[in-house]
Amino acid sequence: MISVITISIMILAALILGIAAVVRGLGSTDRSLPVTAEWIDDLSTDRYRPMTRLLDFRDIEFLRSQAGFTPKMESKLRAQRCQIFRGYLRCLDVDFQRVCTALKLVLVHSEQDRPDLSWVLLHNQILFAAVLLAVHFRLTMYGWGICTVDADRLVRIFDGMAFELRHLVPAAMPAYA
């Protein structure tokens, strides 16, 4: 009974910390915005492909079958992979925020109102923040050996917003800094 309460408290604490991190991230903006046609063309989900394999459960299953692999080694491996995965999440979040900021610049400098783009932008920012929070929560659980983590939805949201940006920005766009 006490272990259920302890686990519940730990999950609640992790959830509160995650919400605080997401809310703090929504308010911050990156002041160095390399919005050039070249930067936009270089936006790709390819740099995030390794993160889809990083937490694959089959690796740990294979290692468990090897002689000499201990639970302590598994914990260390999980912790290291979680740290690397968090680095990918930070990069993905920064790229997503830059794309959103660039889209906001497009909206501000547009000669016509674009309520459709404003709605897509707002909707995807909220969706990205919610999915990012869920991924961070599941990553914490993964570190404890409880569940798996899938960041494909985050990458798809980023890719959709990057597509919108590439579609809207002319090829010969000057840099905004």
N, C-alpha and C positions, 0 to 999 in steps of 0.2 A: 504494500500500500504506500509506504513512504517513497519507494523508488518511482512510482507513478507520479506522485506529487512533485518530486525532485525533477523528473524529466519534463513535466508540464511547466514548471517554473523556468527551467533552462530554455525551453522552446519559446516561451513567452518573452523572456529576456532577449533572446536572439531576434525575435520578431520586432520588438521595440527598437533595438539597435539598428536593425535593417531599415525600418521606416524612417528613423532619424537620419540615417545616411542618405537615403533617397531624397528626402525633403531638403536636406542641406545641398545635395547635388543639383536639385532643380533650380535653386536660387543662384547658384554660381555660374558664371560664364567664363569662357576662355577668352582672354583679351587678345591673344595672338591668333588671328584668323587668317590662315593662308589661302584665301579664296581666290584661286586663279583657275583658268581653264585646265591647266596641267594638273593641279591638285584634284580638281573634280574628276578628270579622266582617270586618275590613279586610285580613286575610291573603289575598293573591291572587297568582297567578302573572302577572297582567297587568303588574306593574312590571318583570318580567323578559323580556317579549316583545321589546323592542328588542335585547337581547343575542343573540337567535337570528338576527337579520339583520346584526348589526354586523360579523361576519367573513365575510360572503358573498363567495365568490370572484368572483362576476359583477361586482362593483364594480371590482375590480382589473383584471379582463379588459377591462372597458369603458375604464378609464383607460389601459391599455396601448395601446389602439387610437387614443388621442388623440395628436395631434402635440405634441411637447414634453414628454411624460411620460417621466421618466427612471427608471432603476433606483434611484437615490438617493431620489427622491420616493416610490417604492413602499416602500422600506425605512422611510422616515419615517412614511408612512401606516400601515404594518403595526405599527410600534412604538406609535403613538398609539392605534390601535384595540385593541392588546393591553393597554395601560394602562387604557383605559376598560372593557374586558371584565373585567380583574382587579378593578376597582371593583365591577362587578356581582356577580362571584363572591364578593367579601367580604361584600356586602350579603345575598346569598342564604345564605351560610354563617351569618351572624349570625342571620338570620330562622329558619333551620333549627334552630340551637342553642337559640334562644328557644322554639320550638315543642316541642323535645325536653325542655327544662327544665320547661315548662308541663305536659307529659304526665307527667313524673316527679312533679310536685306533685299531679297528679290521682291517680297511683298511691299516693303516700304518704297522701293524705287520703281515699282510698277506703275504704268500710266493708267491702268484700270484696276478697279477693286476686284479682289479674288477671294470672296468668302469661302469658296470651295477649298482652295488651298489653305486658308486659315484653319478651316475645320479639320482637314487632313493632318495638318501640322499639330494642332492641339490634341487631336485624338491619338496620334501616334506617339506624342511625347508622354501622355498619360499611360498609354498601353506599354510603352518601353519601360517607364519607371516601375509599373506594377510587375511586369515580367522580370525585370532586373532584380526587384526585391524578392520575388519567388525563387529566382536562380540563386541568389545569395543565401536564402534560407535553406534551400536544398543542398547547397555546397557545404554549409555548416553540418547538416545531417550526414552528408557523404563523408566528411572528415571523421565522424563518429562511427562510420560503417553502417549507417541506417538505410540510406537510399542512393539512388543514382541522380545525375544531373544532366539536363539536356538544355543547351543554349541555342538550339536551332531557331526557335521562335524569335529570340533577340536578334540574331543575325538576319533573319528574313525581314524584320521591321526596319533594321538599318538599311538593308539592301533596297527596300521599297522607297525609303526616303532619299537615298542616294540616286535612285532612278529618277525620282521627281526632280531633283536638283539638276541632274545631267540633261533632262528633258527641257527644263526652263531656262537654263543659262546658255547664252550664245557662245560659240567656240572662241571668239576673240574678245573675251571679257577682261577688263582691266582688274588689277588686284585691289581688294579692299583690305586695309590693314589697320 
